[in-house]
Amino acid sequence: MRGGQQVFVISWRNPDARHAGWGLDTYVQSVLDTLTAVQRICESDRGALIGVCAGGTIASATAAHLAGTGQLSRLAAFALFVTVLDNTRAGTAAALTDRRLAAAATAMSRRRGYLDGRSLAEVFAWLRPGDLVWNYWVNNYLLGRKPPAFDILFWNADTTRMAAQLHADFVDIGMENHLVNPGAMTVLGVPVDLSRVDVDSYLVAGIADHITPWQNCYRSTQLLGGESRFVLSTSGHIAALVNPPGNPKASYQANKENPADPQQWLRTAQTEHGSWWPDALAWLGERCGAEKAAPRKLGGGGLRPLTDAPGTYVFDR
């Protein structure tokens, strides 16, 4: 990419009933396998691992597994975008959830073999009913108006399912807040202790995010063992990330210190104009070694492309 970083993206398969048993261990192993492939292709023994939203939970479990097995040196940097690891006071979503509802939800997904993506989207929509439910009910149904074309909403409507076991694992993590307590859970047989992930981390949150409240995203600075740079972007869950360089309306807040209280961080943060992406690229550049010539073709290290981008999984429905 133009920022000087070679990027590999994991395209998750849209699971169905055949994949009901895919849990956190399955997905962490997939990330480990991907990291091995990336290192072979790039002929490097280190890489940067970035996780987004629920993928950030998987990435964090992967980093903890690397730390627990003495392999953390494989990571040159670590980043989490709109990811909550500490579920203490995690906003409206946590307030509306109790153990009976959680048990009912996991029982339903277990019967199907997966959590239906539309059901999950409806839960998130009801976290902001004024904007995401009643606004469209009045405009589209009562007034008969055609909704305006909006790329982010179109993207948001492209839901994906979740394997039943991964859903159950995520519910356990959220309800019990396992990631906060070292050794409270294991991944691939290794106890998870985020404080042992002492590689530098870059954390991004959205100030208007109703799905992953920024205050909870910020608390990851207190869980991870390395030096953390926390950046608070404008907008919500998706628009905070889809924030390309050159946007004159964009801004973000940053701070050299990471006090325990997120509100104290906010009071002393500095506002920076423009997108946070150039800042992230500069941060990565400082940790990912010297630049080298971009490869002339895809693949390497004995690995060849299986098909053209974007692959085949993105077409699963």
VOMIKE-264443 format. One line per field, with one value per atom (N, C-alpha, C): residue number from 1; atom name; z, y, x. Coordinates in steps of 0.2 Angstrom, whole numbers. Layout:
<pts>
fifi = NUM:...;
setor = CA:...;
up = Z:...;
north = Y:...;
east = X:...;
</pts>
This chain:
<pts>
fifi = 1:1:1:2:2:2:3:3:3:4:4:4:5:5:5:6:6:6:7:7:7:8:8:8:9:9:9:10:10:10:11:11:11:12:12:12:13:13:13:14:14:14:15:15:15:16:16:16:17:17:17:18:18:18:19:19:19:20:20:20:21:21:21:22:22:22:23:23:23:24:24:24:25:25:25:26:26:26:27:27:27:28:28:28:29:29:29:30:30:30:31:31:31:32:32:32:33:33:33:34:34:34:35:35:35:36:36:36:37:37:37:38:38:38:39:39:39:40:40:40:41:41:41:42:42:42:43:43:43:44:44:44:45:45:45:46:46:46:47:47:47:48:48:48:49:49:49:50:50:50:51:51:51:52:52:52:53:53:53:54:54:54:55:55:55:56:56:56:57:57:57:58:58:58:59:59:59:60:60:60:61:61:61:62:62:62:63:63:63:64:64:64:65:65:65:66:66:66:67:67:67:68:68:68:69:69:69:70:70:70:71:71:71:72:72:72:73:73:73:74:74:74:75:75:75:76:76:76:77:77:77:78:78:78:79:79:79:80:80:80:81:81:81:82:82:82:83:83:83:84:84:84:85:85:85:86:86:86:87:87:87:88:88:88:89:89:89:90:90:90:91:91:91:92:92:92:93:93:93:94:94:94:95:95:95:96:96:96:97:97:97:98:98:98:99:99:99:100:100:100:101:101:101:102:102:102:103:103:103:104:104:104:105:105:105:106:106:106:107:107:107:108:108:108:109:109:109:110:110:110:111:111:111:112:112:112:113:113:113:114:114:114:115:115:115:116:116:116:117:117:117:118:118:118:119:119:119:120:120:120:121:121:121:122:122:122:123:123:123:124:124:124:125:125:125:126:126:126:127:127:127:128:128:128:129:129:129:130:130:130:131:131:131:132:132:132:133:133:133:134:134:134:135:135:135:136:136:136:137:137:137:138:138:138:139:139:139:140:140:140:141:141:141:142:142:142:143:143:143:144:144:144:145:145:145:146:146:146:147:147:147:148:148:148:149:149:149:150:150:150:151:151:151:152:152:152:153:153:153:154:154:154:155:155:155:156:156:156:157:157:157:158:158:158:159:159:159:160:160:160:161:161:161:162:162:162:163:163:163:164:164:164:165:165:165:166:166:166:167:167:167:168:168:168:169:169:169:170:170:170:171:171:171:172:172:172:173:173:173:174:174:174:175:175:175:176:176:176:177:177:177:178:178:178:179:179:179:180:180:180:181:181:181:182:182:182:183:183:183:184:184:184:185:185:185:186:186:186:187:187:187:188:188:188:189:189:189:190:190:190:191:191:191:192:192:192:193:193:193:194:194:194:195:195:195:196:196:196:197:197:197:198:198:198:199:199:199:200:200:200:201:201:201:202:202:202:203:203:203:204:204:204:205:205:205:206:206:206:207:207:207:208:208:208:209:209:209:210:210:210:211:211:211:212:212:212:213:213:213:214:214:214:215:215:215:216:216:216:217:217:217:218:218:218:219:219:219:220:220:220:221:221:221:222:222:222:223:223:223:224:224:224:225:225:225:226:226:226:227:227:227:228:228:228:229:229:229:230:230:230:231:231:231:232:232:232:233:233:233:234:234:234:235:235:235:236:236:236:237:237:237:238:238:238:239:239:239:240:240:240:241:241:241:242:242:242:243:243:243:244:244:244:245:245:245:246:246:246:247:247:247:248:248:248:249:249:249:250:250:250:251:251:251:252:252:252:253:253:253:254:254:254:255:255:255:256:256:256:257:257:257:258:258:258:259:259:259:260:260:260:261:261:261:262:262:262:263:263:263:264:264:264:265:265:265:266:266:266:267:267:267:268:268:268:269:269:269:270:270:270:271:271:271:272:272:272:273:273:273:274:274:274:275:275:275:276:276:276:277:277:277:278:278:278:279:279:279:280:280:280:281:281:281:282:282:282:283:283:283:284:284:284:285:285:285:286:286:286:287:287:287:288:288:288:289:289:289:290:290:290:291:291:291:292:292:292:293:293:293:294:294:294:295:295:295:296:296:296:297:297:297:298:298:298:299:299:299:300:300:300:301:301:301:302:302:302:303:303:303:304:304:304:305:305:305:306:306:306:307:307:307:308:308:308:309:309:309:310:310:310:311:311:311:312:312:312:313:313:313:314:314:314:315:315:315:316:316:316:317:317:317;
setor = N:CA:C:N:CA:C:N:CA:C:N:CA:C:N:CA:C:N:CA:C:N:CA:C:N:CA:C:N:CA:C:N:CA:C:N:CA:C:N:CA:C:N:CA:C:N:CA:C:N:CA:C:N:CA:C:N:CA:C:N:CA:C:N:CA:C:N:CA:C:N:CA:C:N:CA:C:N:CA:C:N:CA:C:N:CA:C:N:CA:C:N:CA:C:N:CA:C:N:CA:C:N:CA:C:N:CA:C:N:CA:C:N:CA:C:N:CA:C:N:CA:C:N:CA:C:N:CA:C:N:CA:C:N:CA:C:N:CA:C:N:CA:C:N:CA:C:N:CA:C:N:CA:C:N:CA:C:N:CA:C:N:CA:C:N:CA:C:N:CA:C:N:CA:C:N:CA:C:N:CA:C:N:CA:C:N:CA:C:N:CA:C:N:CA:C:N:CA:C:N:CA:C:N:CA:C:N:CA:C:N:CA:C:N:CA:C:N:CA:C:N:CA:C:N:CA:C:N:CA:C:N:CA:C:N:CA:C:N:CA:C:N:CA:C:N:CA:C:N:CA:C:N:CA:C:N:CA:C:N:CA:C:N:CA:C:N:CA:C:N:CA:C:N:CA:C:N:CA:C:N:CA:C:N:CA:C:N:CA:C:N:CA:C:N:CA:C:N:CA:C:N:CA:C:N:CA:C:N:CA:C:N:CA:C:N:CA:C:N:CA:C:N:CA:C:N:CA:C:N:CA:C:N:CA:C:N:CA:C:N:CA:C:N:CA:C:N:CA:C:N:CA:C:N:CA:C:N:CA:C:N:CA:C:N:CA:C:N:CA:C:N:CA:C:N:CA:C:N:CA:C:N:CA:C:N:CA:C:N:CA:C:N:CA:C:N:CA:C:N:CA:C:N:CA:C:N:CA:C:N:CA:C:N:CA:C:N:CA:C:N:CA:C:N:CA:C:N:CA:C:N:CA:C:N:CA:C:N:CA:C:N:CA:C:N:CA:C:N:CA:C:N:CA:C:N:CA:C:N:CA:C:N:CA:C:N:CA:C:N:CA:C:N:CA:C:N:CA:C:N:CA:C:N:CA:C:N:CA:C:N:CA:C:N:CA:C:N:CA:C:N:CA:C:N:CA:C:N:CA:C:N:CA:C:N:CA:C:N:CA:C:N:CA:C:N:CA:C:N:CA:C:N:CA:C:N:CA:C:N:CA:C:N:CA:C:N:CA:C:N:CA:C:N:CA:C:N:CA:C:N:CA:C:N:CA:C:N:CA:C:N:CA:C:N:CA:C:N:CA:C:N:CA:C:N:CA:C:N:CA:C:N:CA:C:N:CA:C:N:CA:C:N:CA:C:N:CA:C:N:CA:C:N:CA:C:N:CA:C:N:CA:C:N:CA:C:N:CA:C:N:CA:C:N:CA:C:N:CA:C:N:CA:C:N:CA:C:N:CA:C:N:CA:C:N:CA:C:N:CA:C:N:CA:C:N:CA:C:N:CA:C:N:CA:C:N:CA:C:N:CA:C:N:CA:C:N:CA:C:N:CA:C:N:CA:C:N:CA:C:N:CA:C:N:CA:C:N:CA:C:N:CA:C:N:CA:C:N:CA:C:N:CA:C:N:CA:C:N:CA:C:N:CA:C:N:CA:C:N:CA:C:N:CA:C:N:CA:C:N:CA:C:N:CA:C:N:CA:C:N:CA:C:N:CA:C:N:CA:C:N:CA:C:N:CA:C:N:CA:C:N:CA:C:N:CA:C:N:CA:C:N:CA:C:N:CA:C:N:CA:C:N:CA:C:N:CA:C:N:CA:C:N:CA:C:N:CA:C:N:CA:C:N:CA:C:N:CA:C:N:CA:C:N:CA:C:N:CA:C:N:CA:C:N:CA:C:N:CA:C:N:CA:C:N:CA:C:N:CA:C:N:CA:C:N:CA:C:N:CA:C:N:CA:C:N:CA:C:N:CA:C:N:CA:C:N:CA:C:N:CA:C:N:CA:C:N:CA:C:N:CA:C:N:CA:C:N:CA:C:N:CA:C:N:CA:C:N:CA:C:N:CA:C:N:CA:C:N:CA:C:N:CA:C:N:CA:C:N:CA:C:N:CA:C:N:CA:C:N:CA:C:N:CA:C:N:CA:C:N:CA:C:N:CA:C:N:CA:C:N:CA:C:N:CA:C:N:CA:C:N:CA:C:N:CA:C:N:CA:C:N:CA:C:N:CA:C:N:CA:C:N:CA:C:N:CA:C:N:CA:C:N:CA:C:N:CA:C:N:CA:C:N:CA:C:N:CA:C:N:CA:C:N:CA:C:N:CA:C:N:CA:C:N:CA:C:N:CA:C:N:CA:C:N:CA:C:N:CA:C:N:CA:C:N:CA:C:N:CA:C:N:CA:C:N:CA:C:N:CA:C:N:CA:C:N:CA:C:N:CA:C:N:CA:C:N:CA:C:N:CA:C:N:CA:C:N:CA:C;
up = 0:0:0:-1:-2:5:10:17:18:13:14:18:20:23:19:19:15:20:17:21:19:24:23:27:24:27:28:33:34:32:27:25:29:34:38:34:34:31:34:30:33:35:42:44:43:43:43:48:48:53:53:47:47:51:53:57:64:66:73:78:78:83:82:78:77:83:88:93:93:99:99:98:100:98:91:87:80:77:79:75:77:84:85:82:81:77:70:67:60:60:65:65:65:70:70:63:60:54:49:49:44:46:52:54:51:51:49:41:38:31:29:32:31:32:37:38:33:30:25:18:17:11:11:17:17:19:20:22:28:33:39:45:51:57:62:59:63:59:62:59:63:61:65:65:70:71:73:69:70:70:75:76:76:73:72:76:80:84:87:85:88:86:80:78:82:86:91:97:99:104:102:96:93:93:90:90:97:102:108:111:110:113:109:103:99:102:103:106:113:117:124:123:118:117:115:110:108:115:119:125:130:130:135:132:126:123:121:124:122:115:111:104:103:108:107:102:102:97:90:88:82:80:85:84:84:79:79:82:82:84:85:89:90:90:87:86:87:90:91:89:85:82:85:88:91:94:99:102:109:113:120:123:127:131:138:141:148:147:149:149:155:159:165:163:165:163:155:151:144:141:144:140:140:135:135:134:129:128:134:138:145:149:149:154:152:145:143:143:145:145:152:153:159:158:163:161:158:160:157:149:147:140:137:140:137:136:141:140:134:134:129:122:121:115:112:117:115:114:117:116:109:107:100:95:96:91:91:96:97:93:93:89:82:80:72:70:75:73:71:72:71:73:74:76:70:69:62:62:57:57:57:55:55:62:66:74:77:76:79:77:70:68:71:72:76:83:86:93:93:89:88:86:82:80:86:90:96:101:100:105:104:97:96:92:95:91:88:91:87:80:80:73:69:72:68:67:70:70:68:72:71:66:65:59:52:51:45:45:51:51:49:51:49:42:40:33:28:29:23:23:29:30:30:35:35:29:28:23:16:15:9:5:8:5:4:-2:-3:1:4:8:4:6:2:1:-4:-5:0:4:9:10:8:7:14:19:25:28:27:28:24:18:13:16:18:20:27:31:37:37:31:30:28:26:23:29:33:39:38:43:43:49:48:54:58:64:69:71:70:72:80:81:88:93:92:98:99:94:95:98:96:100:107:109:116:120:116:119:120:115:116:122:123:128:135:135:142:143:138:139:142:138:140:147:148:155:161:160:165:165:160:159:160:157:158:156:151:149:154:158:163:169:170:175:172:174:171:173:168:169:170:169:170:164:158:153:149:145:141:134:130:122:120:117:114:120:126:132:135:133:137:140:147:150:147:147:144:150:148:153:148:148:143:145:152:154:152:149:146:139:136:129:130:130:132:125:120:113:113:110:109:105:108:105:103:97:95:95:99:100:98:94:91:93:95:97:94:93:91:96:97:102:103:97:97:96:97:96:101:99:103:104:100:100:105:104:108:111:117:120:121:119:119:126:131:138:139:137:137:133:127:122:126:129:132:138:141:147:145:138:136:137:138:139:146:151:157:158:152:152:149:143:139:143:142:145:142:136:133:133:129:129:124:126:122:119:113:110:109:113:112:108:103:98:98:99:100:93:89:82:83:78:78:76:76:73:77:74:78:75:76:76:69:63:57:54:55:52:55:61:65:61:58:55:47:44:37:37:38:39:35:28:24:25:24:24:19:21:16:18:22:24:28:26:29:36:36:42:48:46:51:57:63:68:73:77:82:88:94:100:102:105:107:113:117:123:124:127:128:135:139:145:145:148:149:156:159:166:166:172:173:171:173:171:164:160:153:153:158:157:159:163:164:158:154:148:143:143:138:140:147:149:147:146:145:138:134:127:122:117:112:106:103:96:91:86:80:74:69:63:58:55:49:52:47:49:54:58:62:58:52:48:47:45:44:51:56:63:64:62:63:59:53:48:50:53:55:61:66:72:70:65:62:59:55:52:57:63:68:71:70:73:68:62:57:53:55:51:45:42:36:30:26:20:15:11:5:-1:-6:-12:-12:-15:-15:-19:-17:-22:-29:-34:-40:-42:-38:-39:-32:-32:-25:-23:-17:-14:-13:-11:-9:-4:-3:2:1:-6:-7:-7:-6:-6:-12:-15:-21:-20:-24:-23:-26:-22:-24:-29:-29:-33:-33:-37:-37:-31:-29:-24:-27:-22:-15:-12:-16:-14:-15:-12:-13:-7:-1:5:5:2:3:-1:-5:-9:-5:0:4:7:7:9:14;
north = -6:0:6:12:18:20:18:19:15:11:7:1:-1:-8:-13:-19:-24:-27:-28:-29:-36:-40:-46:-46:-48:-48:-55:-56:-63:-62:-66:-65:-71:-70:-75:-79:-85:-89:-87:-86:-86:-93:-94:-101:-103:-110:-113:-118:-122:-128:-133:-133:-138:-136:-129:-126:-125:-128:-127:-127:-132:-133:-128:-124:-119:-114:-114:-110:-105:-102:-97:-101:-107:-111:-111:-113:-114:-107:-102:-96:-93:-94:-92:-96:-103:-107:-105:-102:-99:-93:-89:-83:-85:-90:-92:-95:-99:-102:-96:-91:-85:-81:-80:-77:-81:-87:-92:-91:-91:-90:-83:-78:-71:-70:-74:-73:-77:-82:-86:-82:-79:-75:-69:-65:-59:-61:-67:-69:-65:-65:-61:-65:-64:-68:-64:-58:-54:-51:-49:-46:-42:-37:-33:-37:-38:-41:-35:-35:-30:-33:-32:-35:-29:-31:-26:-29:-25:-27:-34:-39:-45:-49:-47:-50:-47:-42:-39:-44:-47:-52:-58:-60:-66:-64:-58:-56:-56:-53:-53:-60:-64:-71:-74:-73:-75:-72:-66:-63:-65:-67:-70:-77:-80:-87:-87:-82:-81:-80:-75:-74:-80:-83:-89:-95:-95:-100:-98:-92:-89:-87:-85:-84:-76:-72:-65:-61:-64:-60:-60:-65:-65:-59:-55:-49:-42:-38:-32:-27:-27:-23:-26:-23:-25:-20:-21:-15:-18:-14:-16:-10:-11:-6:-7:-2:-3:-10:-12:-18:-17:-21:-21:-27:-26:-32:-32:-27:-26:-24:-29:-28:-25:-22:-19:-12:-12:-6:-4:-9:-9:-6:-1:3:-1:1:-1:-9:-11:-18:-23:-21:-25:-24:-18:-17:-21:-22:-26:-33:-36:-43:-46:-51:-55:-62:-67:-73:-78:-76:-80:-78:-72:-70:-73:-73:-75:-83:-87:-94:-95:-91:-92:-91:-86:-84:-90:-92:-98:-104:-106:-112:-111:-105:-105:-106:-103:-103:-111:-114:-121:-125:-124:-128:-127:-121:-119:-121:-121:-122:-115:-110:-103:-98:-92:-86:-82:-81:-78:-70:-68:-61:-56:-57:-52:-51:-57:-56:-52:-53:-48:-41:-40:-33:-30:-34:-31:-29:-33:-31:-24:-23:-17:-11:-12:-7:-4:-9:-7:-3:-3:1:8:10:17:17:16:15:22:27:34:34:33:33:27:21:15:11:13:10:14:19:23:28:30:35:32:26:22:20:19:17:23:29:35:37:37:39:34:28:23:20:19:16:21:26:30:35:38:43:40:34:31:34:36:39:34:34:29:31:27:29:31:36:38:33:33:29:31:26:28:22:22:17:13:17:13:9:12:8:2:2:-3:-9:-7:-11:-14:-10:-13:-18:-17:-22:-29:-29:-36:-40:-43:-46:-53:-56:-62:-66:-73:-77:-78:-81:-83:-90:-94:-101:-102:-107:-108:-108:-112:-112:-106:-102:-95:-91:-91:-87:-88:-95:-97:-94:-95:-93:-85:-81:-74:-72:-76:-74:-76:-81:-83:-77:-75:-70:-63:-62:-55:-56:-61:-62:-62:-66:-67:-63:-59:-54:-57:-63:-67:-64:-60:-57:-52:-50:-45:-49:-55:-59:-64:-63:-68:-75:-79:-86:-89:-84:-86:-90:-90:-94:-96:-102:-104:-104:-103:-104:-109:-114:-119:-122:-123:-126:-121:-115:-110:-105:-104:-98:-91:-87:-81:-76:-72:-66:-61:-56:-50:-46:-46:-42:-44:-51:-53:-51:-48:-45:-39:-39:-33:-29:-31:-28:-21:-16:-10:-11:-7:-8:-1:-1:5:4:8:6:12:10:15:14:20:19:25:25:30:33:40:43:42:41:40:33:28:21:18:16:13:5:2:-5:-7:-3:-4:3:5:11:13:19:21:20:21:20:13:8:1:0:2:1:4:10:13:9:5:1:-4:-6:-11:-8:-1:2:-1:-3:-5:-12:-16:-23:-26:-23:-25:-23:-27:-26:-21:-19:-15:-8:-3:4:4:8:9:16:17:23:22:26:26:32:31:37:36:42:43:46:43:45:48:52:55:49:50:46:40:35:29:23:17:11:10:11:10:16:22:28:30:28:30:27:21:18:19:20:22:29:31:38:40:40:41:47:47:53:58:64:70:72:69:71:78:83:90:90:86:86:82:78:73:76:73:74:68:68:63:66:63:65:60:62:58:61:57:59:55:58:54:50:51:48:43:38:33:32:37:36:31:28:23:25:32:34:37:34:36:44:46:53:58:56:60:60:54:54:59:59:64:71:73:80:82:78:81:79:76:74:80:80:85:83:88:86:87:82:83:83:87:88:83:80:75:68:63:56:54:49:46:41:39:34:35:42:43:42:44:43:36:31:24:21:24:21:23:30:32:28:26:22:15:12:6:6:11:12:12:14:15:8:3:-3:-9:-8:-14:-14:-11:-11:-7:-8:-4:-6:-2:-3:-7:-11:-15:-15:-17:-16:-21:-18:-22:-28:-33:-39:-38:-41:-41:-45:-50:-55:-57:-60:-62:-69:-70:-77:-77:-82:-83:-88:-90:-95:-102:-103:-109:-109:-103:-102:-98:-101:-97:-95:-90:-88:-94:-95:-100:-97:-91:-88:-80:-77:-69:-67:-61:-57:-55:-55:-56:-63:-68:-75:-77:-83:-86:-85:-84:-84:-78:-73:-67:-68:-73:-74:-79:-82:-86:-82:-85:-82:-87;
east = 4:0:4:1:5:9:6:9:16:18:24:23:17:16:13:16:13:7:1:-5:-8:-9:-13:-19:-25:-31:-34:-37:-40:-47:-50:-57:-60:-64:-67:-73:-73:-79:-85:-91:-97:-100:-100:-101:-108:-109:-116:-116:-121:-122:-116:-113:-107:-101:-101:-95:-97:-102:-105:-99:-95:-90:-84:-84:-78:-78:-74:-73:-67:-66:-60:-54:-53:-47:-46:-51:-51:-49:-51:-50:-43:-41:-34:-29:-30:-26:-25:-31:-31:-26:-27:-22:-15:-14:-7:-4:-8:-7:-5:-10:-9:-2:-1:5:11:11:17:17:11:11:14:12:15:22:25:32:36:33:36:36:30:30:34:35:39:46:48:54:56:52:53:51:54:53:48:46:41:36:30:25:21:16:12:5:2:-5:-10:-15:-20:-27:-31:-38:-43:-49:-54:-61:-64:-70:-69:-74:-73:-67:-64:-58:-52:-53:-48:-48:-53:-53:-49:-50:-47:-39:-38:-31:-27:-31:-28:-27:-32:-31:-24:-24:-18:-11:-11:-5:-4:-9:-8:-5:-7:-5:3:4:11:16:13:17:18:12:12:17:18:22:29:31:38:39:34:34:32:32:29:34:40:45:43:38:36:31:29:26:30:30:34:29:23:18:11:7:0:-5:-10:-15:-22:-27:-34:-38:-43:-47:-54:-57:-64:-65:-61:-61:-62:-66:-67:-64:-60:-57:-60:-61:-63:-71:-75:-82:-86:-82:-84:-88:-94:-98:-98:-99:-98:-104:-107:-113:-119:-124:-130:-131:-126:-126:-126:-121:-120:-126:-129:-135:-141:-142:-147:-146:-141:-139:-139:-142:-141:-140:-139:-136:-142:-148:-154:-154:-154:-154:-148:-142:-136:-137:-139:-140:-145:-151:-156:-153:-149:-146:-141:-137:-132:-135:-141:-145:-148:-150:-153:-148:-142:-137:-134:-134:-132:-137:-143:-148:-147:-146:-145:-138:-133:-126:-123:-126:-123:-128:-125:-129:-130:-137:-138:-136:-133:-131:-136:-142:-147:-150:-150:-151:-147:-140:-135:-136:-137:-138:-144:-149:-155:-154:-149:-147:-144:-139:-135:-139:-144:-149:-153:-155:-159:-155:-148:-144:-145:-147:-148:-154:-160:-166:-168:-167:-169:-166:-160:-156:-157:-157:-156:-162:-168:-174:-180:-181:-187:-186:-180:-179:-181:-179:-181:-188:-191:-198:-202:-201:-204:-203:-197:-195:-197:-195:-197:-204:-206:-213:-219:-218:-224:-224:-218:-218:-217:-215:-214:-208:-203:-197:-192:-189:-183:-177:-174:-168:-162:-159:-153:-148:-144:-138:-133:-131:-125:-121:-115:-110:-109:-109:-107:-113:-120:-126:-126:-124:-125:-120:-114:-109:-112:-115:-117:-123:-126:-132:-129:-123:-120:-118:-123:-122:-118:-115:-112:-114:-114:-116:-109:-111:-105:-106:-101:-101:-104:-108:-111:-106:-101:-96:-92:-90:-87:-92:-98:-103:-103:-104:-104:-97:-91:-85:-85:-88:-88:-93:-98:-103:-100:-96:-92:-87:-84:-79:-82:-88:-91:-94:-98:-102:-97:-92:-87:-81:-80:-75:-68:-67:-62:-55:-55:-49:-45:-49:-47:-43:-44:-41:-36:-30:-25:-26:-26:-27:-34:-39:-46:-48:-45:-47:-40:-41:-35:-37:-32:-33:-28:-30:-26:-22:-25:-22:-17:-16:-12:-16:-14:-18:-17:-22:-22:-20:-15:-13:-10:-15:-14:-8:-6:-1:6:6:12:13:8:9:12:19:22:25:22:24:20:23:19:13:8:1:-2:-6:-9:-17:-20:-28:-32:-37:-41:-49:-52:-59:-63:-69:-74:-78:-78:-81:-88:-91:-99:-100:-96:-97:-102:-108:-113:-112:-107:-106:-100:-95:-89:-87:-90:-89:-82:-80:-73:-70:-73:-70:-68:-72:-70:-64:-64:-58:-52:-53:-47:-44:-48:-46:-41:-40:-35:-28:-27:-21:-18:-23:-21:-20:-23:-22:-16:-14:-9:-2:3:9:14:13:18:16:19:18:12:7:1:0:-2:-4:-12:-16:-23:-25:-29:-31:-39:-42:-49:-52:-55:-57:-64:-66:-73:-78:-84:-89:-90:-94:-95:-91:-94:-91:-87:-91:-88:-84:-88:-85:-79:-78:-71:-65:-67:-61:-61:-67:-67:-66:-60:-58:-51:-52:-46:-42:-35:-31:-34:-34:-36:-43:-46:-53:-52:-55:-54:-58:-63:-67:-65:-60:-58:-53:-54:-49:-49:-44:-44:-40:-41:-37:-32:-27:-21:-18:-14:-12:-5:0:6:6:1:0:-6:-6:-12:-14:-17:-20:-25:-26:-31:-38:-40:-46:-47:-52:-52:-54:-58:-60:-55:-50:-44:-40:-39:-36:-39:-46:-49:-48:-48:-47:-40:-35:-28:-26:-31:-29:-28:-25:-24:-28:-31:-34:-30:-30:-26:-30:-29:-33:-31:-36:-35:-36:-35:-37:-31:-33:-28:-23:-25:-22:-14:-13:-6:-2:-5:-2:0:-5:-4:1:1:7:14:14:21:23:18:19:21:18:20:27:28:35:41:39:45:46:42:42:43:42:42:49:54:60:61:67:68:64:62:58:62:59:63:58:61:57:51:45:39:40:36:37:33:36:34:28:27:21:19:13:10:13:13:15:23:25:32:33:39:41:38:37:33:26:23:16:13:8:6:-2:-4:-11:-15:-21:-26:-31:-32:-37:-36:-39:-39:-43:-41:-44:-51:-56:-56:-57:-55:-56:-63:-65:-71:-76:-73:-77:-82:-80:-84:-91:-91:-97:-102:-100:-104:-110:-116:-122:-125;
</pts>
